[in-house]
Amino acid sequence: MHFVREFGALSKNDVHLAGGKGASLGEMTQVGIPVPPGFVVLSDAFDRFLEETGLKSEVEIQLDKVNYEDVASVERASRVLHDLIHDARFPKDLEEEILISFAALDSEFVAVRSSATAEDSSTASWAGELESYLNTTEKNLLGNVKKCWASLFTPRAIVYRMEKGMRETHVSVAVVVQKMIQSDVAGIAFTVHPVTKDHDQMIIEACWGLGEFIVGGIVTPDSYIMSKKTNDVIENYTAEQDTMLIRGEHGNVTVDVPADKREAAKLNAKQIESIGSICIAIEKHYGFPCDIEWAMQAGEFYIVQSRPITTLGEFTGKPPEKVENKVKEENYPVYYRHEKLNWVKFLERKRSLFTYFPFIEIEARLMPKVCDFRFFHHLYRWAGDLGTHFRVVEEFTKCNDHFLKLIQSRDPRIQIWSVRGTEAHELADTWMRLFAENAPKFSVDMFNSFYEDFLSVLLYTATLPYLVLSTIDAELTKGASREDFEEVLSWYEPLRNTSKYPQLERAVLNTWFEELGHRFQIDPVFVHFMTPSEIRNIEPLGIDIEEMKKRQSWSLFWNDIETNEIHFSFDQTYIEKISGLTEKIDTSGLLTGAVAFPGRAKGIVRVISARSDVKEFNQGDILVSINTNPDLIPVLKKTGAIVTDEGGIMCHAAIVSREFKIPCITGTKIATKVLKDGDTVEVDAEKGVVTILTRT
């Protein structure tokens, strides 16, 4: 047997054969770290597979065709190579060797993971670039091995390889096959504090079930900060967990966490010390900080991966001491619906209901193709003349992490998006000139053409710039150097606050909706409550006025993940308000949040939810909002300070505050509920504190 090796026959010196992951598991096995048994299908096996199937030359041909500045070109090459590998026959002797090694493990289920031969150095990590398959059986083992081979040519892996200067370097892929641990608890550990860079502290995260829910950002894990000198737990955060991933009869399934465990700590003090000691031993053996994935089954800990941490800079010290929020926040609004997800209020806008549908389309249909990220959950409520957009808490963190990874890895798509943003501005101008000069009559074909262009304008001039710039802003507030992001900022500064999608929306849609209202002899306002699909079918089906009236009065709507269809509910008990908001405030009158841009200001509060609210806005007023959007730019130039409920992932407020040098505090959670128009406040954006001086 020449193409398979057990972990015990591998060491850290075998990266060229076993990839970074396989070599690390072999090394840890040899020094006595508790690693589940397994073997590696060596990179030589993949090289031989390419040779025998004649695919080696085809790989080179396809990669040579790639224009790395064109996302479609990268995706096209990826699809071709994936299909070629999938359809090629497995060499018979290699197939037999893998199955014999699988039988020797005496395990019905295994984890199958890709392991690139250029993987996991101290300056580059392929973590997340390649694929893994949990709870693999003998039946689908060989298929999953081929999928791991093909994952060397996913769009993100192709781009990552190019960005790291590996285009001309021979990069192969090995495949790790490891006994599956059906973990009761699983998690990740960083042997150096990832925010403060404190080498005397480590962070351990834990969740119920399989660890993929942490890796994928699906749940908020428990977090334990541990002193490496004393093994004491310095900070201990327990997160409520409603769902977990486990092995089901036909693969991995998501199930409810038992009621008695949902709010319980995942690890006790002894267990934290135990896994912490194992991780410290790994770091000492390697001599560098490690990013470690672990699992616990029946009280025993196992290490399933270890790689170098690649994002550490210099030690920045401990985070600043938080000022206590004196506003009672015990009843901050959280919403619950049948998926058992926690939702928070994200944005409120006094706009037509129709304008929310493009956001759903972009996040569910376009973003996965463009940037490999998707918001899976969308929830909107319309009541009277106000629309509210709710977000799933866990998806904020997942989005920020994804875009930070793209930025830090210098993914070429970041620059491509900025170029397309400029092109989208020109596209918007073309449509607006058309409607200003001679507005065409409504037709389904014309609407479809406009709608696709409108989505492009929204995606490239608003959504993607927000995600890129707000991710950078979040890092700057943590103490990162602006120099680290200078190049990306130079691409996106011209796009900051210049999106034309609101003007395009008003110029085109209002014209057509007015026309359709007259054509069907109804109030045009009802057209604003139709979905894009309903507008496309307006000629044969007409308009259901009673349905539109219901939507206008009160409606809840969301995107079905499976069918990609919009669903409505008119049952106001469909979302359950777990707790309302207490608007009481104690005598100290303090609100606190995160400093987005430092400075101090005193002024009159103006609570803003839409551009229509800004008529009475005066120079020096304090803008208070759930969040901000480009429509508020004229106001932002006059404001003395900005205070928001939300902040971080989608924080437009933090971005513009830096551009206009305006003191800004984000993430207060409750500013719009506590502060009222006319209140006088003092904003101290050096400490992140808002003091209420007088009430109206």
C-alpha positions as CSV (number, residue, x, y, z in Angstrom):
1,M,0.0,0.0,0.0
2,H,1.5,3.3,-1.1
3,F,-1.3,5.9,-1.0
4,V,-2.7,5.6,2.5
5,R,-1.0,6.2,5.9
6,E,-2.3,5.9,9.5
7,F,-1.9,9.0,11.7
8,G,0.8,7.3,13.7
9,A,3.0,7.0,10.6
10,L,2.9,10.8,9.9
11,S,4.6,13.8,11.5
12,K,4.7,17.6,11.0
13,N,7.4,17.1,8.4
14,D,4.9,15.3,6.0
15,V,2.9,18.3,4.9
16,H,3.9,17.6,1.3
17,L,2.2,14.2,1.6
18,A,-0.6,14.6,4.1
19,G,-1.3,18.3,3.9
20,G,-1.3,20.6,6.8
21,K,-4.2,19.1,8.6
22,G,-3.1,15.5,8.1
23,A,0.5,16.2,9.1
24,S,-0.7,18.0,12.3
25,L,-3.0,15.1,13.3
26,G,-0.1,12.7,12.8
27,E,2.3,14.8,14.8
28,M,-0.2,15.1,17.7
29,T,-0.9,11.4,17.6
30,Q,2.8,10.7,18.0
31,V,3.3,12.9,21.0
32,G,0.3,11.5,22.9
33,I,-2.4,14.2,22.3
34,P,-5.8,12.6,22.4
35,V,-6.6,12.5,18.6
36,P,-9.4,10.1,17.3
37,P,-7.7,7.4,15.1
38,G,-7.7,7.8,11.4
39,F,-5.6,7.7,8.2
40,V,-4.7,10.0,5.4
41,V,-5.3,9.4,1.7
42,L,-2.0,11.0,0.6
43,S,-1.6,13.8,-1.9
44,D,0.2,11.3,-4.2
45,A,-3.2,9.5,-4.6
46,F,-4.8,12.7,-6.0
47,D,-1.8,13.3,-8.3
48,R,-2.1,9.8,-9.6
49,F,-5.8,10.2,-10.0
50,L,-5.3,13.2,-12.2
51,E,-2.6,11.5,-14.3
52,E,-4.5,8.3,-14.9
53,T,-7.7,10.1,-15.8
54,G,-6.0,12.6,-18.1
55,L,-7.2,15.5,-16.0
56,K,-3.9,17.0,-15.1
57,S,-3.5,18.8,-18.4
58,E,-7.2,19.9,-18.2
59,V,-6.7,21.4,-14.8
60,E,-3.8,23.5,-16.2
61,I,-5.9,24.5,-19.2
62,Q,-8.8,25.6,-17.1
63,L,-6.7,27.6,-14.6
64,D,-4.8,29.3,-17.4
65,K,-8.2,30.5,-18.8
66,V,-9.1,32.2,-15.5
67,N,-9.3,35.9,-15.4
68,Y,-9.0,36.5,-11.7
69,E,-10.6,40.0,-12.0
70,D,-13.7,38.4,-13.4
71,V,-15.7,36.4,-10.8
72,A,-17.7,34.7,-13.5
73,S,-14.5,33.4,-15.1
74,V,-13.4,31.9,-11.8
75,E,-16.8,30.3,-11.2
76,R,-16.8,28.8,-14.7
77,A,-13.4,27.2,-14.3
78,S,-14.5,25.8,-10.9
79,R,-17.7,24.2,-12.3
80,V,-15.8,22.6,-15.1
81,L,-13.1,21.1,-12.9
82,H,-15.6,19.9,-10.3
83,D,-17.7,18.1,-12.9
84,L,-14.6,16.5,-14.5
85,I,-13.4,15.1,-11.1
86,H,-16.8,14.0,-10.2
87,D,-17.3,12.1,-13.4
88,A,-13.9,10.4,-13.6
89,R,-13.4,6.8,-12.5
90,F,-11.6,5.9,-9.3
91,P,-8.5,3.8,-9.8
92,K,-9.4,0.3,-8.6
93,D,-6.4,-0.4,-6.5
94,L,-6.6,3.0,-4.8
95,E,-10.3,2.4,-4.1
96,E,-9.5,-1.0,-2.5
97,E,-6.7,0.5,-0.3
98,I,-9.0,3.2,1.0
99,L,-11.7,0.7,1.9
100,I,-9.3,-1.6,3.6
101,S,-8.1,1.2,5.8
102,F,-11.6,2.3,6.5
103,A,-12.5,-1.2,7.7
104,A,-9.5,-1.3,10.0
105,L,-10.8,1.8,11.8
106,D,-13.8,-0.3,12.9
107,S,-16.0,2.8,12.9
108,E,-19.4,3.0,11.1
109,F,-19.0,6.8,10.8
110,V,-16.0,8.9,9.9
111,A,-15.2,12.6,9.2
112,V,-13.7,13.2,5.8
113,R,-11.7,16.4,5.5
114,S,-9.6,18.1,2.8
115,S,-5.9,18.8,3.6
116,A,-4.0,21.0,1.1
117,T,-0.3,20.4,0.9
118,A,0.3,24.2,1.1
119,E,-2.0,24.4,4.1
120,D,-1.9,26.2,7.5
121,S,1.4,28.0,7.7
122,S,2.0,30.8,10.2
123,T,1.1,33.4,7.5
124,A,-1.6,31.6,5.5
125,S,-4.4,29.3,6.4
126,W,-6.6,27.3,4.1
127,A,-9.1,27.0,6.9
128,G,-12.6,27.2,5.4
129,E,-11.3,27.2,1.8
130,L,-11.7,23.4,1.4
131,E,-14.4,21.0,2.3
132,S,-15.3,18.6,5.1
133,Y,-17.9,15.9,5.4
134,L,-19.1,14.6,8.8
135,N,-20.7,11.3,9.5
136,T,-19.5,9.7,6.3
137,T,-20.3,6.0,5.9
138,E,-18.6,3.3,3.8
139,K,-21.3,3.9,1.2
140,N,-20.4,7.5,0.5
141,L,-16.7,7.4,1.5
142,L,-15.2,7.3,-2.0
143,G,-17.6,10.0,-3.2
144,N,-16.6,12.3,-0.4
145,V,-12.9,11.7,-1.0
146,K,-13.5,12.9,-4.6
147,K,-15.5,15.9,-3.3
148,C,-12.5,16.8,-1.1
149,W,-10.2,16.6,-4.2
150,A,-12.6,18.8,-6.1
151,S,-12.7,21.4,-3.3
152,L,-9.1,22.4,-4.3
153,F,-10.9,24.1,-7.2
154,T,-13.8,25.9,-5.5
155,P,-13.9,29.6,-6.5
156,R,-12.7,30.7,-3.1
157,A,-9.8,28.2,-3.2
158,I,-8.8,29.2,-6.7
159,V,-8.7,32.8,-5.7
160,Y,-7.0,32.2,-2.4
161,R,-4.3,30.2,-4.2
162,M,-3.7,33.0,-6.7
163,E,-3.7,35.7,-4.0
164,K,-1.1,33.8,-2.0
165,G,1.2,33.7,-5.0
166,M,0.7,29.9,-5.4
167,R,-0.5,29.9,-9.0
168,E,2.8,28.5,-10.3
169,T,3.3,26.4,-7.1
170,H,2.4,22.7,-7.1
171,V,-0.5,22.5,-4.7
172,S,-2.1,19.1,-4.1
173,V,-4.7,17.8,-1.7
174,A,-4.7,14.9,0.8
175,V,-7.8,13.7,2.5
176,V,-8.1,13.0,6.2
177,V,-10.4,10.1,7.2
178,Q,-10.9,10.1,11.0
179,K,-13.2,8.2,13.4
180,M,-16.2,10.3,14.0
181,I,-16.7,11.7,17.5
182,Q,-20.4,12.1,18.2
183,S,-19.8,15.0,20.5
184,D,-22.0,16.0,23.4
185,V,-20.1,19.3,23.4
186,A,-17.7,20.7,20.8
187,G,-15.8,23.9,20.3
188,I,-12.8,25.9,19.3
189,A,-9.8,27.2,21.3
190,F,-7.4,30.0,20.5
191,T,-4.3,29.7,22.6
192,V,-3.7,33.5,22.4
193,H,-6.5,36.1,23.0
194,P,-7.5,37.0,19.4
195,V,-8.7,40.5,20.2
196,T,-6.1,41.8,22.7
197,K,-3.3,39.5,21.4
198,D,-2.5,38.7,25.1
199,H,-0.3,35.6,25.0
200,D,-1.0,34.9,28.7
201,Q,-4.7,34.3,27.9
202,M,-6.6,31.8,25.8
203,I,-10.2,31.7,24.7
204,I,-12.3,28.5,24.6
205,E,-15.7,28.4,22.9
206,A,-18.2,25.6,23.3
207,C,-21.6,24.5,22.0
208,W,-23.9,21.5,22.3
209,G,-23.7,18.9,19.6
210,L,-21.3,18.8,16.7
211,G,-18.8,21.7,16.3
212,E,-19.9,22.7,12.8
213,F,-22.5,25.0,14.3
214,I,-19.6,27.1,15.8
215,V,-17.4,26.9,12.8
216,G,-20.3,27.9,10.6
217,G,-21.5,30.7,12.9
218,I,-25.0,29.2,13.3
219,V,-25.1,29.5,17.1
220,T,-23.6,31.8,19.7
221,P,-21.2,29.6,21.8
222,D,-20.3,29.8,25.5
223,S,-17.0,31.7,25.8
224,Y,-14.4,31.1,28.5
225,I,-11.2,33.3,28.9
226,M,-8.6,31.3,30.8
227,S,-5.3,32.4,32.3
228,K,-2.5,30.2,30.9
229,K,-0.3,31.0,33.9
230,T,-2.8,29.9,36.6
231,N,-5.5,28.0,34.7
232,D,-8.1,30.2,36.3
233,V,-11.2,31.2,34.3
234,I,-11.0,35.0,34.1
235,E,-14.3,35.5,32.2
236,N,-17.2,33.1,31.7
237,Y,-20.0,33.8,29.3
238,T,-22.9,31.3,29.0
239,A,-25.0,31.6,25.8
240,E,-28.5,30.3,25.4
241,Q,-28.6,27.6,22.7
242,D,-31.9,26.5,21.2
243,T,-30.7,24.1,18.4
244,M,-27.8,21.8,17.9
245,L,-26.4,19.6,15.1
246,I,-26.3,15.8,15.7
247,R,-26.1,12.6,13.6
248,G,-29.5,11.5,12.4
249,E,-30.7,8.4,10.7
250,H,-29.9,9.8,7.2
251,G,-27.1,12.2,8.0
252,N,-26.6,15.3,10.1
253,V,-29.8,16.9,11.5
254,T,-30.7,20.0,13.4
255,V,-32.7,19.3,16.6
256,D,-33.9,21.3,19.6
257,V,-31.6,21.4,22.6
258,P,-33.4,19.8,25.6
259,A,-35.1,22.4,27.7
260,D,-32.9,21.8,30.7
261,K,-29.7,22.4,28.7
262,R,-30.7,25.5,26.7
263,E,-29.4,28.0,29.3
264,A,-26.9,25.7,30.9
265,A,-23.1,26.1,30.7
266,K,-21.6,23.7,28.2
267,L,-18.5,23.0,30.4
268,N,-17.9,23.1,34.1
269,A,-14.7,24.5,35.7
270,K,-12.9,21.2,35.7
271,Q,-13.7,20.5,32.1
272,I,-12.5,24.0,31.1
273,E,-9.2,23.4,32.8
274,S,-8.9,20.0,31.2
275,I,-9.4,21.1,27.6
276,G,-7.3,24.2,28.3
277,S,-4.4,22.1,29.5
278,I,-4.5,20.0,26.4
279,C,-4.5,23.1,24.2
280,I,-1.6,24.6,26.1
281,A,0.3,21.4,25.7
282,I,-0.3,21.6,21.9
283,E,1.0,25.2,21.8
284,K,4.1,24.3,23.8
285,H,4.9,21.4,21.5
286,Y,4.6,23.4,18.3
287,G,6.1,26.6,19.7
288,F,3.5,28.9,18.2
289,P,-0.1,30.1,19.0
290,C,-2.7,27.5,17.8
291,D,-6.3,27.5,16.6
292,I,-7.7,24.2,17.8
293,E,-11.0,22.4,17.2
294,W,-12.0,19.9,19.9
295,A,-14.9,17.6,20.8
296,M,-16.1,16.0,24.0
297,Q,-17.9,12.6,24.1
298,A,-18.9,10.9,27.3
299,G,-16.7,13.2,29.3
300,E,-13.5,12.6,27.2
301,F,-11.9,15.3,25.2
302,Y,-10.5,14.8,21.6
303,I,-8.6,17.1,19.3
304,V,-9.8,17.0,15.7
305,Q,-7.7,19.8,14.2
306,S,-4.9,22.2,15.1
307,R,-3.5,25.0,12.9
308,P,-1.4,28.1,13.4
309,I,-3.2,31.3,14.2
310,T,-2.5,33.6,11.2
311,T,-4.1,36.9,12.3
312,L,-2.1,38.0,15.3
313,G,-0.4,41.3,15.5
314,E,1.2,42.9,18.4
315,F,-0.2,42.8,21.9
316,T,-2.7,45.6,22.3
317,G,-3.6,45.1,26.0
318,K,-6.9,44.4,27.6
319,P,-10.1,45.9,26.3
320,P,-11.1,49.2,28.0
321,E,-13.3,48.9,31.0
322,K,-16.9,49.1,30.2
323,V,-19.1,51.9,31.6
324,E,-22.2,50.4,33.2
325,N,-25.4,51.2,31.3
326,K,-27.7,52.9,33.7
327,V,-30.7,52.5,31.5
328,K,-32.6,49.5,32.5
329,E,-32.5,47.1,29.5
330,E,-34.2,44.1,31.1
331,N,-36.9,44.0,28.4
332,Y,-35.1,44.7,25.1
333,P,-37.4,43.5,22.3
334,V,-36.6,40.1,20.9
335,Y,-38.9,38.3,18.5
336,Y,-39.6,34.6,18.2
337,R,-41.2,32.7,15.4
338,H,-41.7,29.1,14.3
339,E,-38.0,28.5,13.3
340,K,-37.1,29.2,17.0
341,L,-34.6,31.9,16.1
342,N,-33.8,35.0,18.0
343,W,-34.6,38.2,16.0
344,V,-33.7,41.8,16.8
345,K,-35.1,45.0,15.3
346,F,-32.6,46.1,12.6
347,L,-34.1,49.0,10.6
348,E,-37.4,50.9,10.5
349,R,-38.4,52.8,7.4
350,K,-41.4,54.7,6.3
351,R,-41.3,53.5,2.7
352,S,-43.4,51.3,0.5
353,L,-43.5,47.6,1.4
354,F,-42.3,46.7,-2.1
355,T,-38.8,48.2,-1.4
356,Y,-38.0,45.4,1.0
357,F,-38.2,42.7,-1.6
358,P,-35.0,43.6,-3.5
359,F,-33.1,43.2,-0.3
360,I,-34.5,39.7,0.1
361,E,-33.6,38.9,-3.5
362,I,-30.0,40.1,-3.1
363,E,-29.3,38.3,0.1
364,A,-30.9,35.0,-0.9
365,R,-30.1,34.8,-4.6
366,L,-27.3,37.1,-5.6
367,M,-24.9,37.2,-2.6
368,P,-24.2,33.5,-2.6
369,K,-23.1,33.7,-6.2
370,V,-21.0,36.9,-5.8
371,C,-19.4,36.5,-2.4
372,D,-20.1,33.0,-1.1
373,F,-22.3,34.3,1.7
374,R,-26.0,34.2,2.3
375,F,-28.4,35.6,4.8
376,F,-30.7,32.6,5.3
377,H,-33.3,34.4,7.4
378,H,-35.5,37.4,6.5
379,L,-38.3,38.8,8.5
380,Y,-40.2,42.0,7.9
381,R,-43.3,43.6,9.5
382,W,-45.5,46.3,8.0
383,A,-47.8,48.2,10.3
384,G,-49.7,51.3,9.0
385,D,-47.0,53.4,7.3
386,L,-43.9,51.8,8.9
387,G,-41.8,48.9,7.8
388,T,-39.6,47.0,10.3
389,H,-36.7,44.8,9.3
390,F,-35.7,42.1,11.8
391,R,-32.3,40.3,11.8
392,V,-31.1,37.0,13.3
393,V,-28.5,37.8,15.8
394,E,-26.1,35.0,14.9
395,E,-26.0,36.0,11.3
396,F,-24.5,39.4,12.1
397,T,-21.4,37.7,13.5
398,K,-21.1,35.2,10.7
399,C,-21.3,38.0,8.1
400,N,-18.7,40.1,9.7
401,D,-16.3,37.2,10.1
402,H,-16.8,36.2,6.4
403,F,-16.1,39.7,5.0
404,L,-13.1,40.2,7.3
405,K,-11.7,37.0,6.0
406,L,-12.2,38.1,2.4
407,I,-10.5,41.5,3.2
408,Q,-7.6,40.1,5.1
409,S,-6.9,37.4,2.5
410,R,-6.9,40.1,-0.2
411,D,-9.6,38.3,-2.2
412,P,-9.5,40.0,-5.6
413,R,-13.3,40.1,-5.6
414,I,-13.1,43.0,-3.1
415,Q,-11.6,45.2,-5.8
416,I,-13.9,43.9,-8.5
417,W,-16.9,44.9,-6.5
418,S,-15.7,48.4,-6.2
419,V,-15.3,48.7,-10.0
420,R,-18.7,47.3,-10.5
421,G,-20.0,49.8,-8.0
422,T,-18.8,52.6,-10.3
423,E,-20.4,50.8,-13.3
424,A,-23.7,50.4,-11.3
425,H,-23.8,54.2,-10.7
426,E,-23.6,54.7,-14.4
427,L,-26.4,52.2,-15.0
428,A,-28.6,54.0,-12.5
429,D,-27.9,57.3,-14.3
430,T,-29.0,55.7,-17.6
431,W,-32.3,54.6,-16.2
432,M,-33.0,57.9,-14.5
433,R,-32.2,59.9,-17.7
434,L,-34.6,57.6,-19.6
435,F,-37.5,58.2,-17.2
436,A,-36.7,61.9,-16.9
437,E,-36.7,62.4,-20.7
438,N,-39.4,60.0,-21.9
439,A,-40.7,57.5,-19.4
440,P,-41.6,54.2,-21.2
441,K,-44.9,52.6,-20.5
442,F,-45.0,49.7,-18.1
443,S,-44.6,46.2,-19.6
444,V,-43.5,43.0,-18.0
445,D,-40.4,42.8,-20.2
446,M,-39.4,46.4,-19.3
447,F,-40.0,45.7,-15.6
448,N,-37.9,42.6,-15.6
449,S,-35.1,44.4,-17.3
450,F,-35.3,47.3,-14.8
451,Y,-35.6,45.0,-11.8
452,E,-32.4,43.1,-12.6
453,D,-30.5,46.3,-13.1
454,F,-32.0,47.7,-9.9
455,L,-30.8,44.7,-8.0
456,S,-27.3,45.2,-9.4
457,V,-27.3,48.9,-8.4
458,L,-28.5,48.0,-4.9
459,L,-25.9,45.2,-4.5
460,Y,-22.9,47.0,-5.8
461,T,-23.5,50.5,-4.6
462,A,-25.1,49.8,-1.3
463,T,-25.1,46.3,0.1
464,L,-21.5,45.2,-0.7
465,P,-19.9,48.6,0.2
466,Y,-21.8,48.6,3.5
467,L,-20.5,45.1,4.3
468,V,-16.9,45.9,3.4
469,L,-16.7,49.3,5.0
470,S,-18.6,48.3,8.2
471,T,-16.4,45.3,8.6
472,I,-13.3,47.5,8.4
473,D,-14.9,50.0,10.7
474,A,-15.6,47.3,13.3
475,E,-11.9,46.3,13.2
476,L,-10.8,49.9,13.6
477,T,-12.9,50.3,16.7
478,K,-11.1,47.3,18.1
479,G,-7.8,49.0,17.7
480,A,-6.7,47.7,14.3
481,S,-4.4,50.0,12.2
482,R,-6.0,51.9,9.4
483,E,-2.9,51.2,7.4
484,D,-3.9,47.5,7.2
485,F,-7.0,48.5,5.3
486,E,-5.7,51.5,3.3
487,E,-5.8,49.9,-0.1
488,V,-9.4,48.6,0.3
489,L,-10.5,52.0,1.7
490,S,-9.0,53.7,-1.4
491,W,-11.3,51.6,-3.5
492,Y,-14.5,52.1,-1.5
493,E,-14.2,55.7,-0.2
494,P,-15.6,56.9,-3.6
495,L,-18.6,54.7,-3.1
496,R,-19.2,55.8,0.5
497,N,-22.7,57.4,0.9
498,T,-23.2,57.8,-2.9
499,S,-25.6,55.0,-3.6
500,K,-28.3,56.0,-6.1
501,Y,-30.7,53.2,-5.5
502,P,-33.1,55.4,-3.5
503,Q,-33.3,57.9,-6.3
504,L,-33.6,55.2,-8.9
505,E,-36.3,53.5,-6.9
506,R,-38.4,56.7,-6.7
507,A,-37.7,57.8,-10.3
508,V,-38.8,54.5,-11.9
509,L,-41.1,52.6,-9.6
510,N,-43.2,55.5,-8.6
511,T,-43.8,56.3,-12.3
512,W,-44.9,52.8,-13.1
513,F,-46.9,52.3,-10.0
514,E,-48.8,55.5,-10.7
515,E,-49.4,54.2,-14.3
516,L,-50.6,50.8,-13.1
517,G,-53.0,52.4,-10.5
518,H,-54.6,54.4,-13.3
519,R,-54.7,51.4,-15.7
520,F,-56.5,49.3,-13.1
521,Q,-58.5,52.2,-11.6
522,I,-57.2,51.8,-8.1
523,D,-55.2,53.9,-5.7
524,P,-51.5,53.5,-6.8
525,V,-50.5,53.0,-3.2
526,F,-51.8,49.4,-3.4
527,V,-49.3,48.6,-6.1
528,H,-46.6,49.3,-3.5
529,F,-47.7,46.2,-1.6
530,M,-47.3,43.8,-4.4
531,T,-44.4,41.4,-4.7
532,P,-42.2,41.4,-7.9
533,S,-43.8,38.1,-8.9
534,E,-47.3,39.6,-8.6
535,I,-46.3,42.6,-10.7
536,R,-44.9,40.3,-13.4
537,N,-48.4,38.6,-13.5
538,I,-50.4,41.8,-13.2
539,E,-51.8,41.7,-16.7
540,P,-53.5,38.2,-16.5
541,L,-54.3,38.2,-12.8
542,G,-54.9,41.8,-11.9
543,I,-54.7,43.1,-8.4
544,D,-56.3,41.6,-5.3
545,I,-57.3,44.8,-3.6
546,E,-58.5,43.1,-0.4
547,E,-55.2,41.3,0.0
548,M,-53.3,44.6,-0.5
549,K,-55.4,46.3,2.1
550,K,-54.6,43.6,4.6
551,R,-50.9,43.9,3.8
552,Q,-51.1,47.7,4.2
553,S,-52.8,47.5,7.6
554,W,-50.6,44.9,9.3
555,S,-48.5,42.1,7.7
556,L,-45.6,39.9,8.5
557,F,-43.6,38.5,5.6
558,W,-40.5,36.4,5.0
559,N,-38.6,34.5,2.4
560,D,-39.0,30.7,2.4
561,I,-35.5,29.2,2.3
562,E,-36.6,26.1,0.4
563,T,-38.9,27.6,-2.3
564,N,-37.5,31.1,-2.4
565,E,-41.1,32.4,-2.2
566,I,-42.5,35.2,-0.1
567,H,-45.0,34.2,2.6
568,F,-47.4,36.6,4.4
569,S,-49.1,36.3,7.7
570,F,-51.7,38.6,9.1
571,D,-51.8,37.0,12.5
572,Q,-50.3,39.5,15.0
573,T,-49.6,36.7,17.4
574,Y,-47.4,34.9,14.8
575,I,-44.4,36.5,16.3
576,E,-44.3,36.4,20.0
577,K,-42.7,39.3,21.8
578,I,-40.6,37.5,24.3
579,S,-40.2,40.8,26.2
580,G,-41.1,44.4,25.6
581,L,-38.8,47.3,26.3
582,T,-38.7,49.1,29.6
583,E,-38.3,52.8,29.0
584,K,-37.6,53.7,32.6
585,I,-34.3,55.4,33.4
586,D,-32.7,56.0,36.7
587,T,-31.5,59.3,38.1
588,S,-28.0,59.1,36.6
589,G,-29.5,59.2,33.1
590,L,-26.7,57.3,31.3
591,L,-26.8,55.3,28.0
592,T,-23.7,53.5,26.9
593,G,-22.5,52.0,23.6
594,A,-19.4,51.4,21.5
595,V,-17.3,54.3,20.3
596,A,-17.3,54.5,16.5
597,F,-15.6,57.9,16.3
598,P,-14.3,59.9,19.3
599,G,-15.3,63.3,20.3
600,R,-17.9,65.2,22.4
601,A,-21.0,67.1,21.6
602,K,-24.1,68.6,23.4
603,G,-27.4,69.2,21.7
604,I,-31.1,68.6,21.1
605,V,-32.2,65.0,20.2
606,R,-33.8,64.3,16.9
607,V,-35.0,60.7,16.5
608,I,-34.9,59.8,12.9
609,S,-36.3,56.7,11.2
610,A,-36.6,58.0,7.6
611,R,-35.6,60.9,5.4
612,S,-39.1,62.3,5.9
613,D,-38.3,62.8,9.6
614,V,-35.5,65.3,9.0
615,K,-37.5,68.5,8.1
616,E,-37.0,70.0,11.5
617,F,-33.3,69.0,11.8
618,N,-31.1,71.9,12.8
619,Q,-27.3,72.4,12.7
620,G,-25.8,70.7,15.8
621,D,-28.8,68.5,16.6
622,I,-28.0,65.0,17.9
623,L,-29.1,62.3,15.5
624,V,-30.6,59.3,17.2
625,S,-31.6,56.3,15.0
626,I,-31.8,52.6,15.0
627,N,-29.2,52.8,12.3
628,T,-28.5,55.1,9.4
629,N,-28.7,54.9,5.6
630,P,-27.6,57.0,2.6
631,D,-30.9,58.9,2.6
632,L,-29.8,60.6,5.8
633,I,-26.5,62.0,4.4
634,P,-27.7,65.6,4.2
635,V,-28.7,65.4,7.9
636,L,-25.5,63.7,8.9
637,K,-23.5,66.6,7.6
638,K,-25.3,68.9,10.0
639,T,-25.5,66.7,13.1
640,G,-23.4,67.3,16.2
641,A,-23.2,63.6,17.1
642,I,-24.7,60.3,16.1
643,V,-26.2,57.7,18.5
644,T,-27.6,54.4,17.3
645,D,-29.4,51.4,18.6
646,E,-27.4,49.0,16.4
647,G,-23.8,48.8,15.3
648,G,-21.1,46.7,13.9
649,I,-21.9,44.4,11.0
650,M,-24.1,46.8,9.0
651,C,-23.2,49.9,10.7
652,H,-23.4,52.7,8.2
653,A,-23.4,55.3,11.1
654,A,-19.9,54.3,12.1
655,I,-18.6,54.5,8.5
656,V,-19.9,58.0,7.8
657,S,-18.9,59.3,11.3
658,R,-15.3,58.6,10.4
659,E,-15.6,60.4,7.0
660,F,-17.3,63.5,8.5
661,K,-15.4,63.4,11.8
662,I,-18.6,63.3,13.8
663,P,-18.6,61.9,17.4
664,C,-20.5,58.6,17.2
665,I,-21.7,55.9,19.6
666,T,-23.3,52.7,18.2
667,G,-24.9,49.7,19.7
668,T,-26.7,51.3,22.6
669,K,-29.6,48.9,21.9
670,I,-32.3,51.2,23.3
671,A,-31.5,54.8,22.4
672,T,-34.5,55.3,20.1
673,K,-36.8,53.9,22.8
674,V,-35.4,56.0,25.7
675,L,-34.5,59.3,24.0
676,K,-37.3,61.6,22.7
677,D,-37.4,64.5,20.3
678,G,-36.4,67.6,22.2
679,D,-34.4,66.0,24.9
680,T,-31.0,67.6,25.6
681,V,-28.1,65.2,25.8
682,E,-24.3,65.3,26.1
683,V,-22.6,62.7,23.9
684,D,-19.1,61.6,25.2
685,A,-17.7,59.5,22.4
686,E,-14.4,59.2,24.2
687,K,-16.0,56.9,26.8
688,G,-19.1,55.7,24.9
689,V,-21.5,57.5,27.2
690,V,-24.7,59.5,26.5
691,T,-25.9,61.7,29.4
692,I,-29.5,62.9,29.4
693,L,-29.4,66.5,30.7
694,T,-33.1,67.6,30.3
695,R,-36.3,65.9,29.3
696,T,-39.0,67.3,27.1
